[in-house]
Amino acid sequence: MSNKLKRIYKICNIMNDLNIITIKQLHKKMNTDEYPCCKSSIEKDLFFMKMELDIEYETLHNRGIRFTEKIDLIERIKAWII
């Protein structure tokens, strides 16, 4: 689970600028670190974030995705645990 949380943390950091980003761009930014991940893991993490952590993001057809608001990941995780 720790690798999943690390990926989710990275996704939030990247997407908190509220700009539109494609999965391919997100994948490229996340794979600059020492821990590689695949696109399907990112897609699964985004689904987890939406379903379990109530993190909303827009899907803009053929353009990408973006958060609808800045996310405080720690607060979302606390709410999920409690």
Helices and strands as residue ranges (DSSP letters): H 2-15, H 23-30, H 39-52, E 57-60, E 64-67, H 73-81
